[in-house]
Amino acid sequence: MRSVREIFKNKKHLLEEPEVEKLIEYCEELQDEIVEFKFQKNDNKELAMLDMLKEVIKGCNSIEKEQMEHERFGYEAPNYEATISNLKNYIYSRCREEKIWL
């Protein structure tokens, strides 16, 4: 993106016009807003990652509970292959949705 001063480099006398000064001020405000927006956008990805990690931890805790019940009460053993596959698919689908590229 070109700066305002770059645009007026061949006509510097225009930079002293009140309307152009207001335009420059406005452009600088917009540039600040763009930077803030980009920061918020990145922040949202961080929240998505935190949410995804919480879900993965919840899934791991569930499998551990199934394993303890299997050992203690003789219930059916957890299917680790399916669980790992499901967790992996969940991570990839959430990353696609949130546009987080691993």
Number of C-alpha atoms within 10 A of each C-alpha: 3 6 12 15 12 10 10 13 12 9 10 12 9 13 17 9 11 10 11 14 13 12 14 16 13 12 14 14 11 12 13 12 12 12 11 12 12 12 11 12 11 12 12 13 15 14 11 17 17 12 13 16 13 12 15 17 13 12 16 15 12 13 17 13 13 17 19 15 15 14 12 9 9 10 12 11 13 17 11 11 8 10 14 13 11 14 16 12 12 15 18 15 13 15 17 12 10 14 10 14 7 7
